[in-house]
Amino acid sequence: MLKEKKNCAFQYAKMKDGIFRDTKIVCDKSELTLDEAKKLWNEYFADAAKWIKDGNTVEMVIWINMATPQSYGDTLQYISTDAESDGVSIWETKRSYFKQYADAMVSA
């Protein structure tokens, strides 16, 4: 029987009114199997959806293929502070940025 690698992590943090100093780390676990990380994702998903719907923000992520427990890099799923929710589903808020023109910059 092949032993499943424990090279994943799960993190979930809640911010009230988008203020980072009011961040509450709900769950931060590393050295997980992918199945363990997915189970934590599912466990906290409904809470995150309700929290976002109430006008707050979250960061929730599954990190994968970690060389060490601290070497975050690849993500499987990531809910950033730019998310919206109806209380059940969560989706990314899309932003289109306007560029600045380097040839028209004025030095102060």
C-alpha positions as a Markdown table, in Angstrom:
| # | Residue | x | y | z |
|---|---|---|---|---|
| 1 | Met | 0.0 | 0.0 | 0.0 |
| 2 | Leu | 1.4 | 3.4 | -1.1 |
| 3 | Lys | 1.6 | 5.9 | 1.7 |
| 4 | Glu | 0.0 | 9.2 | 0.8 |
| 5 | Lys | 2.4 | 12.2 | 1.0 |
| 6 | Lys | 1.8 | 14.8 | 3.7 |
| 7 | Asn | 3.0 | 17.7 | 1.5 |
| 8 | Cys | -0.1 | 19.9 | 1.7 |
| 9 | Ala | -1.5 | 22.6 | 4.0 |
| 10 | Phe | -4.8 | 24.4 | 4.7 |
| 11 | Gln | -5.3 | 27.9 | 5.9 |
| 12 | Tyr | -8.4 | 29.8 | 6.8 |
| 13 | Ala | -8.5 | 33.4 | 8.1 |
| 14 | Lys | -11.4 | 35.7 | 8.7 |
| 15 | Met | -11.2 | 39.6 | 8.6 |
| 16 | Lys | -14.0 | 41.8 | 9.9 |
| 17 | Asp | -14.9 | 44.7 | 7.6 |
| 18 | Gly | -11.7 | 44.1 | 5.5 |
| 19 | Ile | -9.4 | 45.2 | 8.3 |
| 20 | Phe | -6.3 | 43.0 | 8.4 |
| 21 | Arg | -5.5 | 43.9 | 12.0 |
| 22 | Asp | -8.8 | 42.3 | 12.9 |
| 23 | Thr | -7.7 | 39.0 | 11.3 |
| 24 | Lys | -8.7 | 35.8 | 13.1 |
| 25 | Ile | -6.8 | 32.7 | 12.1 |
| 26 | Val | -9.5 | 30.0 | 12.2 |
| 27 | Cys | -7.3 | 27.1 | 10.9 |
| 28 | Asp | -3.7 | 26.8 | 9.9 |
| 29 | Lys | -2.4 | 23.2 | 9.4 |
| 30 | Ser | 0.5 | 21.8 | 7.4 |
| 31 | Glu | 1.9 | 18.4 | 6.7 |
| 32 | Leu | -1.5 | 17.2 | 5.5 |
| 33 | Thr | -2.4 | 14.7 | 2.8 |
| 34 | Leu | -4.4 | 16.2 | -0.1 |
| 35 | Asp | -7.5 | 14.4 | 1.2 |
| 36 | Glu | -7.1 | 15.9 | 4.7 |
| 37 | Ala | -6.7 | 19.4 | 3.2 |
| 38 | Lys | -9.8 | 18.9 | 1.0 |
| 39 | Lys | -11.8 | 17.8 | 4.0 |
| 40 | Leu | -10.8 | 20.9 | 5.9 |
| 41 | Trp | -11.8 | 23.0 | 2.9 |
| 42 | Asn | -15.2 | 21.4 | 2.8 |
| 43 | Glu | -15.6 | 21.7 | 6.6 |
| 44 | Tyr | -15.0 | 25.5 | 6.6 |
| 45 | Phe | -16.6 | 26.4 | 3.2 |
| 46 | Ala | -20.1 | 27.1 | 4.5 |
| 47 | Asp | -18.7 | 29.3 | 7.3 |
| 48 | Ala | -16.7 | 31.3 | 4.8 |
| 49 | Ala | -19.7 | 31.8 | 2.5 |
| 50 | Lys | -21.8 | 33.2 | 5.3 |
| 51 | Trp | -19.0 | 35.4 | 6.6 |
| 52 | Ile | -18.4 | 36.9 | 3.1 |
| 53 | Lys | -22.2 | 37.4 | 2.6 |
| 54 | Asp | -22.3 | 39.4 | 5.8 |
| 55 | Gly | -19.9 | 41.9 | 4.3 |
| 56 | Asn | -16.6 | 40.5 | 5.7 |
| 57 | Thr | -13.6 | 39.0 | 4.0 |
| 58 | Val | -11.7 | 35.7 | 4.2 |
| 59 | Glu | -8.6 | 34.1 | 2.9 |
| 60 | Met | -8.9 | 30.3 | 2.5 |
| 61 | Val | -6.3 | 28.2 | 0.6 |
| 62 | Ile | -5.2 | 24.7 | 0.0 |
| 63 | Trp | -1.4 | 24.6 | -0.6 |
| 64 | Ile | 0.0 | 21.6 | -2.5 |
| 65 | Asn | 3.3 | 20.0 | -3.5 |
| 66 | Met | 5.2 | 21.7 | -0.6 |
| 67 | Ala | 8.9 | 20.8 | -0.3 |
| 68 | Thr | 8.8 | 21.6 | 3.4 |
| 69 | Pro | 5.9 | 22.5 | 5.8 |
| 70 | Gln | 6.9 | 26.2 | 5.4 |
| 71 | Ser | 7.5 | 26.3 | 1.6 |
| 72 | Tyr | 4.1 | 27.6 | 0.4 |
| 73 | Gly | 3.9 | 28.0 | -3.4 |
| 74 | Asp | 1.4 | 26.0 | -5.5 |
| 75 | Thr | -2.2 | 26.3 | -4.6 |
| 76 | Leu | -5.1 | 24.0 | -5.5 |
| 77 | Gln | -7.8 | 26.4 | -4.4 |
| 78 | Tyr | -7.6 | 29.9 | -3.1 |
| 79 | Ile | -10.4 | 32.3 | -1.9 |
| 80 | Ser | -8.9 | 35.7 | -1.6 |
| 81 | Thr | -10.3 | 38.9 | 0.0 |
| 82 | Asp | -11.6 | 39.7 | -3.5 |
| 83 | Ala | -14.5 | 37.3 | -3.2 |
| 84 | Glu | -18.3 | 37.6 | -3.0 |
| 85 | Ser | -21.0 | 35.2 | -1.8 |
| 86 | Asp | -24.7 | 34.7 | -1.6 |
| 87 | Gly | -24.3 | 32.7 | 1.6 |
| 88 | Val | -23.9 | 29.3 | -0.2 |
| 89 | Ser | -21.6 | 29.8 | -3.2 |
| 90 | Ile | -18.4 | 31.8 | -3.4 |
| 91 | Trp | -17.0 | 33.5 | -6.5 |
| 92 | Glu | -14.1 | 35.7 | -7.3 |
| 93 | Thr | -14.7 | 39.4 | -7.9 |
| 94 | Lys | -13.1 | 40.3 | -11.2 |
| 95 | Arg | -11.2 | 43.6 | -11.6 |
| 96 | Ser | -10.0 | 45.3 | -14.7 |
| 97 | Tyr | -7.2 | 47.7 | -14.0 |
| 98 | Phe | -6.5 | 50.9 | -16.0 |
| 99 | Lys | -2.9 | 51.4 | -17.0 |
| 100 | Gln | -0.7 | 54.5 | -16.6 |
| 101 | Tyr | 1.2 | 55.9 | -19.6 |
| 102 | Ala | 4.9 | 56.1 | -18.9 |
| 103 | Asp | 5.4 | 58.6 | -21.8 |
| 104 | Ala | 3.0 | 61.0 | -20.2 |
| 105 | Met | 4.3 | 60.9 | -16.6 |
| 106 | Val | 5.0 | 64.3 | -15.1 |
| 107 | Ser | 7.7 | 64.5 | -12.5 |
| 108 | Ala | 6.8 | 66.5 | -9.4 |
